[in-house]
Amino acid sequence: MPILTPSTTPHPVPAPALPALVPLTVILPALTGLFADRLGTPASIALIGADLAFIAAAGTLVARRKAGTTTGATGTRATDRARRDQARRDQETLDRLEPLRPTTPGSTTR
C-alpha cells in the first residue's frame, strides 16, 4: 500500500469559480468609472449592483472554503474521524517500516 494516495490528501479542492470572480470584481468598478458619462445613471447603477453581487459571491466562496478547512474544536466529526484514521494508517505504515531501521548501537534513539 503506497503511503501517499489521492484519498489521503488533506488539502481541500479549491473553489473553481473564485479565480474567475476576482478579475470581474476589479474590472467592473473601472468600467463603471470610465463609461459613467456615456452609459447614464441606470446603466451605472446596474454595473455597481453587479459588482457588489460579484464581491458578495467571492466572499461567500472564500468563507465556505475557510469553513471547510477549520481544525480543532470547530472541526466536524467527519474531519476528526478522517484525521484519526489517517494517524492510524500512518502508525501502521511506520510499524511496517520498523524492521528496516538499522540496529547499530548508535541508533538507539527513535
QUICOR-V523910 format. One record per helix or strand. SS is the DSSP state (A for helix, B for strand). FROM is the first residue (numbers start at 0). TO is the last residue. If there is no record, write none. Layout:
ss->{SS	SS}
from->{FROM	FROM}
to->{TO	TO}
This chain:
ss->{A	A	A	A	A	A}
from->{5	17	40	71	76	104}
to->{7	38	67	73	99	106}
